[in-house]
Amino acid sequence: MTHLAFSFLGQDEILGNFGMWVFLSVGAVALFAVFIPVTTWITSRQKEREAFYKADTFRRLVESSGEGAKAALDYLREEDRLRRVKAREGLKIAGLICVAVGAALVALLRSQHDPSFLVGLIPAAVGLAFLSYVLFLSAPVDR
């Protein structure tokens, strides 16, 4: 229908731009008004359910016997230790990735014989900061 209206007005070139505008508008609305809120809502509901079931399980363990309370505390300690180990490993990987990106930038920009290759030292310094924190500054994780 719009094609007929634009051809009647003698403005056929507007139709191509109008089609792209409609495509991008529908895509933006679908992304920001539908997809992101729905996925956020689903994720929050899942976390809420997991927390409810975990709390219910702990309540039942504690109420069952004296050993149940000890087992629940041991589980909480182990879960906290695993969370800290996972965070440390994530920082190690992030540091290695940043150092690799910095080295690649230095190598790439150095080939152009321009002093702009020093820009690659920025991500390398960030990566070294991650690695030095994990290896030297953070508290060790108890085994």
C-alpha positions in Angstrom: 0.0 0.0 0.0 2.8 2.4 0.9 4.5 1.6 -2.4 1.4 2.8 -4.3 1.3 6.0 -2.3 5.0 6.8 -2.8 4.9 6.0 -6.5 1.8 8.2 -6.9 3.7 11.0 -5.3 6.7 10.3 -7.5 9.0 9.6 -4.5 10.1 6.0 -5.1 13.5 6.5 -3.4 11.8 7.2 -0.1 10.4 3.7 -0.1 13.8 2.0 0.3 14.6 4.2 3.3 11.2 3.7 4.8 11.5 0.0 4.6 14.9 0.1 6.4 13.4 2.4 9.0 10.5 0.0 9.6 12.8 -3.0 9.8 15.1 -1.3 12.3 12.2 0.0 14.3 10.5 -3.4 14.6 13.9 -5.0 15.6 14.6 -2.3 18.2 11.1 -2.7 19.7 11.4 -6.5 19.7 14.8 -6.3 21.4 14.3 -3.6 24.0 10.6 -3.9 24.8 10.1 -7.7 24.6 13.2 -9.8 24.6 15.3 -8.2 27.3 12.5 -7.7 29.9 11.2 -11.3 29.3 14.6 -12.9 29.7 15.3 -10.7 32.8 12.0 -11.8 34.4 12.6 -15.5 33.6 16.1 -15.3 35.1 14.9 -13.6 38.3 12.1 -16.1 38.7 14.6 -19.0 38.3 17.0 -17.4 40.9 14.0 -16.9 43.3 13.0 -20.5 42.9 16.5 -21.8 43.5 16.8 -19.6 46.7 13.5 -20.9 48.0 14.4 -24.5 47.4 17.8 -24.0 49.0 16.4 -22.3 52.1 13.7 -25.0 52.4 16.3 -27.8 52.2 18.5 -26.1 54.8 15.5 -25.7 57.1 14.7 -29.4 56.8 18.3 -30.4 57.4 18.6 -28.2 60.5 15.3 -29.4 61.9 16.1 -33.1 61.3 18.9 -33.7 63.8 22.1 -32.2 65.2 24.1 -33.7 62.4 21.9 -31.9 59.9 22.9 -28.5 61.2 26.6 -29.5 61.0 26.1 -30.8 57.4 24.3 -27.6 56.4 27.2 -25.4 57.8 29.7 -27.6 56.0 27.8 -27.2 52.8 27.6 -23.4 53.1 31.4 -23.3 53.7 32.1 -25.4 50.7 29.8 -23.4 48.5 31.5 -20.2 49.6 34.9 -21.7 48.9 33.8 -22.8 45.4 32.4 -19.4 44.7 35.8 -17.7 45.6 37.8 -20.3 43.6 35.5 -19.6 40.6 36.0 -15.8 41.0 39.8 -16.2 41.2 39.8 -18.4 38.1 37.7 -15.9 36.2 40.2 -13.1 37.1 43.1 -15.3 35.9 41.4 -15.9 32.6 40.5 -12.2 32.2 44.1 -11.2 32.9 45.5 -13.7 30.3 43.0 -12.5 27.7 43.9 -8.8 28.3 47.6 -9.5 28.1 47.1 -11.5 24.9 45.0 -8.7 23.4 47.6 -6.1 24.4 50.4 -8.2 22.9 48.5 -8.6 19.6 47.8 -4.9 19.4 51.4 -4.1 20.0 52.5 -6.5 17.2 49.8 -5.3 14.8 50.4 -1.6 15.3 54.2 -2.0 15.4 54.2 -3.3 11.9 53.0 0.1 10.7 56.2 1.8 11.9 54.2 4.3 13.9 54.6 5.0 17.7 50.9 4.2 18.1 51.8 0.7 19.0 52.1 1.8 22.6 48.3 1.8 22.7 48.6 -2.0 23.1 50.2 -1.5 26.4 46.9 -0.4 27.9 45.1 -3.8 27.8 48.3 -5.5 28.7 48.6 -3.4 31.8 45.0 -4.2 32.8 45.7 -7.9 32.3 48.9 -7.7 34.4 46.9 -5.9 37.1 44.3 -8.7 37.1 47.0 -11.3 37.3 49.0 -9.6 40.0 45.9 -9.2 42.2 45.0 -12.8 41.9 48.5 -14.1 42.4 49.9 -11.7 45.0 47.2 -9.6 46.7 44.1 -11.6 47.2 43.6 -13.8 50.2 44.3 -17.5 49.5 41.4 -19.9 49.2 41.4 -22.6 51.9 41.4 -26.1 50.5 
